[in-house]
């Protein structure tokens, strides 16, 4: 996924949803990008359009399972919190269905 937002995006839900699907992300290093993307592991943080184009060629080096695992390990709870706001009260059922850590 190309996330070429050029302002300090505070959260970046689209990046989190991409990682949930195992899709690597190429993004400018603004706003929440450094907190969501692990450079070289779940995608690439770039400074220019030229770097983004170069990063596309490096995408085969990214393990799509690592992208999904990042979502599972670090981002799933935040995603649930943001997405349940628009589901008319289903937040409680989503919280009950969240897997517990072993």
LINJOGI-V481363 format. One record per residue. N is the residue number from 1. NEAR is the number of other ideal C-beta (glycine too) atoms within 8 Angstrom. Layout:
[[N/NEAR] [N/NEAR]]
//
This chain:
[[1/10] [2/7] [3/13] [4/8] [5/10] [6/5] [7/6] [8/5] [9/10] [10/6] [11/8] [12/14] [13/9] [14/8] [15/15] [16/13] [17/9] [18/13] [19/16] [20/11] [21/8] [22/8] [23/9] [24/12] [25/16] [26/13] [27/16] [28/12] [29/8] [30/9] [31/10] [32/10] [33/15] [34/8] [35/4] [36/11] [37/12] [38/8] [39/8] [40/6] [41/9] [42/11] [43/15] [44/14] [45/10] [46/12] [47/5] [48/6] [49/6] [50/6] [51/10] [52/14] [53/8] [54/9] [55/12] [56/8] [57/6] [58/9] [59/9] [60/4] [61/5] [62/13] [63/6] [64/9] [65/7] [66/11] [67/18] [68/12] [69/8] [70/13] [71/13] [72/7] [73/7] [74/6] [75/12] [76/11] [77/7] [78/9] [79/13] [80/12] [81/9] [82/9] [83/9] [84/10] [85/7] [86/5] [87/9] [88/4] [89/5] [90/8] [91/11] [92/7] [93/7] [94/11] [95/8] [96/6] [97/5] [98/9] [99/3] [100/4] [101/3] [102/2]]
//
